[in-house]
Amino acid sequence: MTGETIEQHFCRDCGASIPANRVLCNDCLKTHMPKADNTSMPCKKSRVAAALLALFLGDFGAHKFYLGRPKLGFIYLALSWTLMPLIFATIEGFIILYMSDEEFKTAYAETA
């Protein structure tokens, strides 16, 4: 052993520790770029626009479509006749509104 420490980052989905030179999580088998690479990417989405969409059109999943999560958007749309998407979207709207710009950029930066 040389005593070197290997830099680690964590999987965004399952939280497992991954060596910095790897992008595949051994636990959930998802591919992730290290967090440092993700935060340097420009976020083309507006935090305020996402929050307003969640607060006013969240029952129909508008904020999910805007943030690039169409599967969840369709689920919200399909369940829009119930009050559950409205409740969840209102909570998400306030969470997004009170997030810092850096947290928003980290959570919703486009990796493509």
N, C-alpha and C positions, 0 to 999 in steps of 0.2 A: 504494500500500500504506500502510495506516495504522499498521502495526507491532503490531497487536493479535495476541495469541496465542489460538488457539481451543482450548478445553479438550477433551481427548480421553478416551475410555474404550476398552476392548478387548473384542472379541467373545469370549464364553465358549467358543464352539465352535472357531473357527479362529484366534483371536488377532489378527485384523486390527484396526487402529486405526480408531475411528469417532468423528466429531465428537460432542460431548456433547449437541448439540441433535437428534441423529438416533437412531433406535432400530433401523433396518434396516441389517444388515451387507451391504455391496456384494459381498463375496467369497463368503460362503456363503448369502446371501439369507435369513437367519433374523432374526426380530424379537427384540430384547433391550431390556430396560429398563436404563438406566445402573446401574452397580454401587451407587452411592450410594442410589438408590431401593430397590434390592433388600435392602440391609443394614438399612434402617430398618423393614422389614416383620417382624412377629413370626413366629418359626418355631414351628409347632405340633407339631413332632416332637421327640422326646427323643433326644439323642445316645446315652445309655446304653442305651435300649431298642433303638435301631437296631443298636448294636454287639452286644448280647446276642442279638438275632435273627440277626445274621450269623454269630455264633460257634456257636449251637446249632441253628438251623434254616436256615442259609444254603445248605445243599445243595439245599433246595427253593425258594430264592429269597424267603424270607419277608421279609428286610430290603429287598429291591427293591420288593416290594409295599407295605411300610410307608412307604418313602420316596417313593412316588408314581411308580415306574418299572415299570409292569406288564409292558411288553414284555420287559424284561430278566428280570423275575420268571418269565415263562412260558418263557423260554429256559433259565434255571436249572432250572426244574421239568422241562422236557422232557429235559434232559441229566443229571438227578439220578441216573440209574443208573450214570453214570461218576463218576470221582473229581474231575473238573475243577471243577465248581461248588463242591465242598467245599473245594478248595484255594484258589480265588479268594475264596470267602466268608470263609474264615479270615483271609486277608490283609486283606480289606476290613474285617472286624470289628476287627482291631487298628489299622488306619488310622483308622477312625471313633472308636475308643476313645481314641486319643492325639491326636485333633484338638482344637483349642481350640473353645470354644463359638462364638466369632465366626466361625471358619472353617466350622464346621458350619452355622451360620445363613446364611452367604453361599452355601454350596454347595446347601443344601436348603430355603431359604425359598420359600414358595409365592407365586407371582406372580399367582395368580388372585384 
